[in-house]
Amino acid sequence: MFDRNRLVLALKQRFVWIMLLVLAVMMVIGASAFLPMMTSDATVTGQISPEMLLTQMEATRREAGKAPLILDVRSVAEYNHSHIPGALNMPHRDLPHRLGELAAFKTRPIVLYCEAGVRARIAETALVEAGFQQVIHLTGDMQAWRRKAFPVESRSIFP
């Protein structure tokens, strides 16, 4: 008649199959989030240390047009408090709407930094997806720059 053990076993097997199916769907959805990055034509060149950036800045200071664009993606207030000399401020939340301002750097080096790395990674993804070819993340970001006591500029908000 009614075999309780067989019913329990059948339900357990069905549950396992359903869980495997859910896991497979989640993996496909997760992988699809990275698909645009994998199919992008942009070349991400990696990271640059604060020492290398400072050396490069000093070496190219005399050669106009050779220096990389240094892009500070922190808030305006953070930028005004202190930033790497010559850096342009473009908060990471504004970046997708202001890509046109960076068009001249589509094939030139852009060095990104924020305070600790999170916002710079978000900006890096946006630039790569927009086709920028030389996107470089400053290793250690502003925290490392300050820790090494490298030069900073500040901008007073009062006249």
Secondary structure, 3 states (H helix, E strand, C coil): CCCHHHHHHHHHHHHHHHHHHHHHHHHHHHHHHHHHHHCCCCCEEEEECHHHHHHHHHHHCCCCCCCCEEEECCCHHHHHHCECCCCEECCCCCHHHCHHHHHHHCCCEEEEECCCCHHHHHHHHHHHHCCCCEEEEECCHHHHHHHCCCCCECCCCCC
